[in-house]
Amino acid sequence: MTTTPQLINGEGRVEVNGVAHWYKIAGAEHATTPLIILHGGPGGHVYNFEHTIGPQLERFTTVIYYEQRGCGRSDQPPDPYTYSIEMLVADLDELRQALGLDRINLLGFSFGGELALEYALAHPDRVERLIVQAPTLGRRVGAAGLWDERTACVQLYGFQQVAYGEVARVVRDILNTNDPLTTRLDQVWQNVDTETVDRFLFHNHPAAKLNRRLWSESGLINTGYMLAALTQQTADVPLLDRLAALPVPALVMVGLYDRNTGVEACRDVTTRLPAARLSVFEHSAHFPDMEEPDRYAALVRAFLAESAAS
């Protein structure tokens, strides 16, 4: 176990690759290997996580909430389109060094899960334990877009299941065109209302309402710049095809009703990783951290405790 007595609870900012990044430390009194939280989006923030499941995690481990460049309370880069997976990985490693951390644990949800996997692939010696919640699967070879056809199929089917009334008619009309799947998915996202998106992302209606309230309370926005930049980039080798080289112990978590990433994709991530296990939350969609928080916290605690016991 890596102890971190130098960490002090509270918020801070550190200059990383020319951009001031926001972070917050909580649970430093545990002196455990810090668990860095990586948010989704791309372009989101950790505010909701920080104010829901976060305090439960802080009871047993040191937590570092972190917002990526141009996201949440971190500054925008001088060029609003200066984003790449490689840059985000470099930012995270600079943050680790700035905080004086030899090793870290990572917990990434949605796009943050993808970033956590990419960081662990780049710096496996720096990651003690890896937790990924419904991770996105990243850029595909030769595909100029974040959405690959597999993801598009999962999401389009999901919207078919949760759309009602006039929104359902619009979704059907889009699906009946001959446009590429990824184009149809973009059109669906542009035409669905907030109620449909809430049903798409959540199985539990009160959790969806809480999520909306916290987003509003935070006053934070997703500028869309990161997503726009990443959708113009491709990868030499798909993320899934690189996971076999990652020996870090991993916990993959997904809701049974996840319509954004899908259980099957998370099962594939688990089988590709040499030392991973899959936990499916039977009463959750894309955010089991908000829909089944007690079970979520218990699983994280048990998984991290294995490192301390070894």
Secondary structure, DSSP 8 states (H G I E B T S, - for coil): ----TT--SEEEEEEETTEEEEEEEE-GGG----EEEE--TTT--SHHHHTTTHHHHHTTS-EEEE--TTSTTS---SSTT---HHHHHHHHHHHHHHTT-S-EEEEEETHHHHHHHHHHHH-GGGEEEEEEES------TT--SS--HHHHHHHHHHHHHH--HHHHHHHHHHHTS-S-HHHHHHHHHHH--HHHHHHHH-SSHHHHHHHHHHHHHHT----SHHHHHHTT---SS-HHHHGGG--S-EEEEEETT--SS-HHHHHHHHHHSTTEEEEEETT-SS-HHHHSHHHHHHHHHHHHHHHHH-
